[in-house]
Amino acid sequence: MQTIKAAVCHEHGKPLIIEEIRLAEPKMGEVMVEVDAVAICHSDISFQQGGFGGPVPAVFGHEAAGRVIGLGEGVQGVAIGDHVCVTLIRACGHCISCGSGQPTICETPYDGSKGPLSTIDGAPVYQAMASGAFAEKVVVDQSQICKIPADLSKEVAALISCGVITGVGAAALAADIRVGQDVVVIGAGGVGLNAIQGAVIAGARRVVAVDMLDEKLEIAREFGATDVVSATGEKPWKAVKNILGRGADAVLVTVGVDAVYTQAPQYLAAGGHVVMVGMPHGDKTASYSPLIMANQGQGFIGSKMGDVVIKRDIPWIVDLYHQGRLKLDELISGRYSFDQINEAIENTKTGTARRNVIVMR
């Protein structure tokens, strides 16, 4: 058992408190990683706000990178000193989903209240998203990590652990975009920009970015959007259809806003589908016309973490980056020290940040 510093949530909706907690040694199949960088994801903020439920005290953070410093029994394919991405994708390897090549929707539950974290007095601390990476060190299952080149910036690697694989994967894998198809990406934040890049890589003819902020739309162009439409206008889906000549084959919703999900089918062409990437709070709902969608052969597709297989897809993404085909450095809006984590979170809430990164050392 080690003592580490972590940013702990004691009450939903309140700032995190950096304090000492205890971290258990890795058990069978687990790995200890010293965190070098961790990014702020909107899912972390939703957890902090209580929108996804879960007990407190809790440690959030799931988009991290660092170095392996401890191994439990039975760990294979990784060694002390390896540089790794740390993800929330904890896969048992034996359920039907894992056996079908879909580890992001592993059916074996994980109880974060029985994880490796505890208070100095020994009371449980919830390891949110099976990661708890707003901390100096983490202990996670070996399925959650992927080795990366030692010379890859940990700040960039942290982004790959969630925002990049979620966005690129949603377009290139979950949406199954084919060459020549038209794509709409709603939301030009960190995940949305990666969805735009994924659509370009997949061979889309047109990629239309839709957002409330003109500044973010201009950035979307830099990341490959062929066209942009302001969501502040009346019925922006009409502007999109004017650009495309019809509706879109795929509409990727990358913001966690229920009203946007209600509007998303309006952008579709016959036979198109909405890809659900952004996650609203659990009490939010959306509505649509089953008659219209069924008649037009349209549908919804859920995309958790871009449907990736991290041992396969993170090396692919790293290669794209090294080849200059994927912008990653440009995703970083701000760099903050660990004791500035609440400032980084508040800046992320404004909606203007692409990705804010906590640099641990």
Beta strands, then each sheet from edge to edge (+ up, - down):
strand 1: 2-9
strand 2: 17-23
strand 3: 30-39
strand 4: 58-59
strand 5: 64-71
strand 6: 83-86
strand 7: 117-118
strand 8: 126-127
strand 9: 137-141
strand 10: 145-147
strand 11: 182-186
strand 12: 206-211
strand 13: 227-230
strand 14: 248-253
strand 15: 268-276
strand 16: 299-302
strand 17: 332-336
strand 18: 355-359
sheet 1: 7+ 2- 1+ 4- 8-
sheet 2: 9+ 3- 5+ 6- 10+
sheet 3: 9+ 3- 18+ 17+
sheet 4: 13+ 12+ 11+ 14+ 15+ 16+
end
